[in-house]
Amino acid sequence: MAAPHPDKNPAPSDDWWRGAAIYQVYPRSFADGDGDGTGDLAGVRARLPYLAELGVDAIWFTPWYLSPLADGGYDVADYRTIDPAFGSLDEAEKLITEARAVGIRTIVDIVPNHVSDQHPWFKAALAAGPGSPERKLFHFRPGRGEHGELPPNDWPSQFAGQTWTRVEDGEWYLHLFTPQQPDLNWSHPAVREEHEDVLRFWFERGVAGVRIDSAALPAKDPDLPDFVEGRDPHPYIDRDELHEIYRSWRRVADAYGGVFVGEVWLPDAERFARYLRPDELHTAFNFNFLACPWDAERLRVAIDDTLAEHAPVGAPATWVLCNHDVTRTVTRYGREDTGFDFATKEFGTPTDLVLGTRRARAAALLTLALPGSVYLYQGEELGLPEADIPRDRIEDPMHFRSGGTDPGRDGCRVPLPWTADAPYAGFGSRTEPWLPQPAGWSAYAADVQAADPGSMLVLYRTAMRLRRAEAGLGDGPLEWLPAPAGVLAFRRAPGLVCVVNLADTPAALPDHAYVLLASGALDAEGRLPADTAVWLRA
């Protein structure tokens, strides 16, 4: 097993998270330990040496709880039970302990906006009927129209389709996502108490932090008014009531030395920063950077805006290129439109994977050189492209609720390739994976890449090692340097410079002593080719 990190037993006040490299595991697709076609905790435990060698500081697990999987595990039926497909609570506790022994912390996912329709609370609410205390934990309402046949309001869904479902007794319940994910009523004290108890449950089992799904959504206008574009305050996004909820959560986390990262999709920088005040969340995902096209001017604006958003509250930025919801970086950067927007996803978009891979390699060095923490989605270090899933194998509800026009998110969730010459590329041994691996998937296998000095995996391993060794990387200041159009150049510390060429022609490098690391070879004149990045010792 790889050697432990030197900081494996930090003091409770340790601010490791300010410059951490955090690896996102989607358990269903990471590694299959029992060969049944579904990834599991046994598979993760077996791959801890791989993650330690990669150099990550923590693992963020997307939901591993009991779930009917109507929405990839984000429909939670019981937060205190591991889904049997993944293992058991005892195994989760062993995984947390074993990861910690090699210097890797654990971050779990909490979904405060909703639960599964199979959650005991919701089943009790259906059984109890209109006006019952059980229904007050959710948003049940009578319908409109002469016979209550119309939904209580016209709120749009976070997915396509309706946000209200009618039950047998005539009432309707709210679900901003699928009908299998009823929204909780966060004005009810029992909802708050339950979630704080769930936080304590996992902190007491040794987790270091919590990622908060859809963090800007849980609070609702109690009157549930019809949706009016531009209304302030919004009836269900970024309501002021949320801040007291997260202050209360922060008090729980502080008692355990735990940290939060929020999924906060907000265009308003000032309102975004409110979630990062010293008594609320520690960090929040930076989606403006993730969605930004491969364009030097726009990336610089995204970086500057991000740093400016975080500065007033003293919070570190987070940088991420993709995740379990977003088209994989290699594919996105190989398209004519290199940005990301859920509304523009469609089948059959042409992609140049050679170009996309070259840009993704450069983006890796850019991201890892920026100040703050960085999140790496599983398989990104292997340069995996988005997979085309046969339509009869798609499981994502985004596809079905769009009427079949949206390809959904399954293409970035395909099980990982570990061993080129093993069944199912080493993901599992006995059964075809829950999502089919494309032809040629084994060419991306970790064992092949580990032996190739020019591979994406070796690039990431080298960059992560340097990022830990170089005092100027991670959290800290950034200074932009003069650069030609289409080129980004910045200094992270005296003697440490990152240059990224997004122009169409090679760029001369600033004066330097030597190259620390490059995403591709320099040209014969020592210039930086297009779509290439370099770290320099000045």
N, C-alpha and C positions, 0 to 999 in steps of 0.2 A: 504494500500500500504506500502511496506517496507520503512524504514527510509532512507532519503537521505544520500549519502556519505558525509563525513565532508568536502570534497574538491570540492563541486559541483559548486563553483564559483571561479575558479583559476585565477590568473593573466595571462595575455597573454604570459608571459615568462615561465610559468609553464612547466616543463619537465616531465609531468605525463607519457608520452609515453615510457620513458626509462625503466620502470619496470611494465608496464601495463599488465593486463589480458584482452584480447580482444576476444569477442565471435563472431564467424562468423555465420551470418544468410543467408541461401539460401531461399529467401522469398517464393518461390513457394511451399516449403515443411515444413515451420516452423509451422504456425498455420493458420487455415482457419476461418476468422471472419464472412463471409457471407454464408458459407455452400455450396459453389458451387464446391468444390473439389480442389480448388487451394488456396494455402496460400496467404495471403495478408497483407497489412499494418495494417488493423483493427485487425487481429490476433496477430501481433507483439505488438501493443499497449495494447491489453488485457493481454499480457504475460510479460509486463515490471516488475510487482512485482516479478515474478519468476526470471527474470534475475538480478534484484537488490538483491534478496535473495541469488542467486548463488554467487554474489560478483564480477561481471565483471565491468571493468572500461570503456569499449566502446563496441559498436556493429559495426562490419564490414558487410555491406550489399553487397552481390553480386548484379549484375545489376538489378535495379528495373525500368529501363527506358522502353519506348515504343520499342517493339521488336517483330518480327515474331517468335521468339524462335526457329530459325534454329539451334542454339547452346546454348541453355539454358539461353538466355538473353545476351550472349556475342556478339550478332549481333544487335547492337544498331541502331535504326532508328531515335531517337530524344532524346538527352541528357537532354533536358529541360522539358520533359513530362514523367510522371509516366505511366507505362503501365496500362490501365484500368482494367486488370485482378487483379492488386495489389491495385488500389485505384487512388488517384489523387495527384497533387502537393500540394494542400492545406492539404491533409491528411499527406503527407510526412513531411511538415513543422510542423504540430502538433506533429507528432511522434518525430521529432528532439527535439522539445521543451519539451515534456513530459518526454522523456528519460533523458534530461539534468536536469530536476527537481528532478530526483532520482539519480543523479550523474553519469549517463551513457552518454558518448559522442557517436557521430555518425561518422562512416567512410564510404564513398561511393566508388564505384568501377568505374574507368575510363579505357577505352580500346583504347589506342592510335594507335595501329597497323592497325585497320580496322574499318569499319562501316558495317551496314546491306546493302544488295542490295536494300532495301526499303528506305534507307536514301535519302532525297531530292537531295543531291549532286550527288549520283550515278544515280538516275533516270534521272537527268538533263544531266549527262555525256552520258548516253545511247542515249538520244534523240538528243544530239548536234552533234554527229558524230566525225569521225577521225580528229585530228588536232585542235579540239576546246579547248578553255580555260577550259571548264568544265572537259574535260578528263585529263587535266594536274594535277588535284587534285588526280588522281589515277595513276596506272601503266598500261596504255594501250600501246600495241605494235603490229605492224604487225607480222604475223607468219613467220616461216621459211618454206623452201620447195618451190617447183615450183609454187604452188598456195597459199602459206601462210597457208597450212593445218597443219603445225607442230607448237607446242608451241614455243614461243620466246627463252626459255632456259629450262634447265632440273632440276631446283631447286626441292628438295624433300619437301613434305608437312609436316606440324606439325601433321597432321592427315595422314592416309593412302590416297592414290589417287593422282590426278593431282593438280598442283598449278596454272594452267592457264585454263581459260574458254573462248571459242570463241563466239563472239556476231554476230548478223545478218549481220553487214556490213563487217565482215571478220577480224576485230581486235580482239586481245586477251587481257584479263585483269588478273592481278596477284592476287592470294589469297593464303596465306600461310596456311589458314585453309579451311573452306568449300567454295564452289562457292558463297554462300549467304553472304560471308564476304570479300568484296573486300578491298585490302590493300590500305591505304592512301599514298600519296607521301609527305613525310615529308621534302623534299627540297623546297616545295612550301610554301611561307609565309602565305597564307590564312589558311593552315592546322594548322600551329603553332598559329596563331591569334585566330582561332576558339577554339582550345583546352584551351588556356589561358582564354578565355572568359567563357568557361564552368566551369573551376576551380573557377573563381570569382563568377559565378552564384550560385554554391553550398556552397562556403564559406560564401557568403552573407546570405544564408539561415540557417547558424548556424552549418554546419558540422565541425568537428574537424580535419578531415584528409581525405586522398585519398589513396586508394590502386591502384597501377598501374599494370594492366594486361599485361603479356608478355613484360615486360619493356625493355628487351634487343633486341627487334625485329624491332621497327618502321623504323629505318634508313636503307636504301638500297644503294648498289653500283649503281650509276646512269647509269652505262653501262649494268647492269643486265647480267653479264657474266655467262657462264655455271658454274655449281657447281664443285669444285675440292676439294676433301677431304684434310683437313689440310691447305688450303690456308689461308694466313694471310696478310691483314685482311679478315675476313669472309665476304661474299657478303651481308649478311642480319642479322647477329647476332653480338651484342656487338661492333658495329662500333663507332669510336671515335666521330662522329657527334652527338651521343646521349647525350653526356655530356653537350654540350651547351644548348640543348633542356631542360634538367632537371635543369640546372642552372637558366634558364629563368623561369621555373615552380617554382623553390624554391623562387625566388623573389616575385612571386604572393602569395605563401603560407605564406611567412614571413610577408606580409602585413596584414594577417588575424590571425596570430598565428597558422596556420595550419601545419599539419605534413603529410609526405608521407611514405608509405611502398611499396617497389617494389617487383614484382614477377620476380626475376632475377635467372634464371637457368644457372649457369656458373661453370665449373670445376676449372677454374684458380682463385686462391685466390686473387692474386694481382689485377687482372682485376675486380673481384667482388667488392673489397674494393673501387675501384674508384667511384662507384656509391654512396658511403657513405661518400664522402668527405664533409666537413662542409657546402659547398655551393650547395650540390646536395640533394640526398634523405636522410631522417632521418634514415630509417631502410630498411631492405630487408629480405625477407623470407629465411630461412635456410633449403634448401632442402636436403643437405647432411645428416643432422640429421634425417629428416623425412624418408628418404629412407633407413637408416641404419638398418641392421638386429639386432635382439635381441641377441647381443653378447657383452660381457663386454669390450673386448679389442677394438673392432671396434667402439663401442659407445664412449669410452674414446677418441679415435683418432678423432672422429667426433666432440666431444665437444672441445677438445684442438684446432683443426683446426679452428673451428668456432670462438672461442675467439681470436685466433691469427689473423684471417682475419680482425676482427673488431678493434683490439687494435690500429693499426697505425692511424686510422682516428677518434678514440674516439667514435665510434658508439656502441650502445648496440646491443647485439645479439637478435635474435628472435627465439623462439622454437615452433615447431608445429609437431603434430603427424599424422594428416590427414586433409583433406579438401574436398571440393566438387568434386575434380578430382581423389582422391586417395582412394584405398581400406581401409575400416574402420579398425581401430587399433585392435579391438577385433578379427576380422577375420584374419588379416595379421599375428598377433602374434600367432595365433593358427595353422599356416601352417608350413610345413617343411622348406620352404624358407620364412623367416620372414622379408625380405627386401621388397622394392617396386621398380618396373620398369614397365613402361607402356608396354614395348615390351614383357613382360612375362605373361601378363594377359591372362587367358583362362577360359573357362567354366569348371565347375566340379572339381575345385581344392579342395582336402580334407582339412577339417578344424576341429580342436578340440576347440570348443568354451569355454569349461571350462578352458583349458590351456590358450587360448587367453585372456580370461577375467582376469585371475590371473595376467598375464603379463601386460595387459593394466592398471590394478590398480597400479601395481608397476611403470609403465612408467609415470603415471599421477604424482606420487610423485616425480619421478626423474625430469620430465620436469618443474614442478612448483617450484622446488628448484634451478634450474639453474639461473645464472645471466642474467638479461635482461628482455625482454617482452615475453609473451606467448600467443599463439592463440589457441582457443578452438573451434572446429567445432561443430555446433549444433548436439545434440544427443550423442556426445562423453561422456558427463557427465551422460548419461543414459546407457552407455555400449552397444549401439546398434551395432549389427553385420552388415556386408554387406548382403544385401538382394539378393536373386536369382529372377530376374525379368523374367516372362514368355517372350519368344522371341517375341510373337506377341504384347507385351506391351512396348518393348524397344523403347526409343525415341532418345537416344544419337547418334549423327552423327559418333562418333568414331566406333560404332558397324557397321553401314552400310558401311562406307568407307573402313572398313577392309574386306569386303565381308562376314561379319557375323561371323568371327572367334573371334573377340575381344568382350567380354561381355559389354564393354562400362562403363560409369560412373554412370548410373542410380541407381545401387545397393547401392550407398552411399547417394542417394538423396531422399530416400523414406520418405514420410511425417511422422512427429514425432508422437509418442503415448503420449497423455497427461492424459487421464482418462480411466482406465481399463474397466469400465462397460458401457462406452458411445459408440454410433455408431462410427465406424472407429477410435476406441481408442481415441476419443476426439479430433481428428484433425479437423474435421468439423462435421456438423450435418445432412445435407440433401443428399449429393451426394458423390459417391465413389471418393476417392482421384485420382488425375491425374496419379499417379503411385500406383499400388496395394501394400497394406501392407501385409506382409507374415502372415501365420497362426501363432498364438502365439505372435503377436506383442504387444498385450495389456499387456503381462507379464512385458514389459519394461516401462510401463506407469509411468509418473512422479509422479502421486498421490500415486501409490503403493510404489514407491521407497522412497518418502518423509517420509513415515511412517515406513521404514525399516532401523534401525541403521547400518546394514551391507551392504547397497546398494551402488552402484557406485555413485548415486546422492549425498548421504550423505557424502561419501568420498570426492567428489569434493567440496561440500559446506564447509566442515570442513577445507580442505586444502587451499581453497581460502581465508577463514577467517583468518587462521593462516598466510598465505602469506602476507596479508595486515597488520596484527598486529605485525609481527616479523620484526624488523628493518633490520635484516641481510639478508632477502629474497628480491627478486626483483633485481634491478640493484646493482652491486657491485662486490667485488672480490670473487674468488673461490680458495680454497687450497686443493689439493688432499692429502689424508691420506693413510698410508700404509694399504694394504688390501690383502687377499688371492686371488689366481687366480679365476677369474670369479666374483669377487665382486668389486663394485665401492663404494668408500667412500670419501666424501669431506666435508670440513668445509666451511660454508658461513659467519660465524661471530663467535667471541668468544662465546662458549656455544651452537652453533647450527650446527648439523652434519646430513648429509643424507647418508644412506647406502642402496645399492641396491644389492641383491644377484641374479646373473644370473647363478650361478653354479648349479650343480645337487644335491648338498647336503647342509644341514643347515650350516650357518656360525655364528661364535661367534661375538657378537657385541663389539665394543670398549667400554671402560669405559664411563659411562654416569649416570646422576642423575635420569632421567626418560624418558619414551617414550612420545613424543609429539603426534605422529600420525603414524600408520602403515597401510599398504595396506592389510595386513592379520595378523592373530594371530601368535605370536611367539610360538615356540614349548615348550614342558614341561621343557626343560632346559634353556629357555630364549634365544634360538638361533633364527636367522632369517632364515625361510624356503626358499627353492628355489623359484625364481620368485616372490620375495616379497621385498618391500622397507619400510624404516622406517625413520622418522625424530626424532632425539634425542636431548634432553637437556643435554649437557655434564657437 
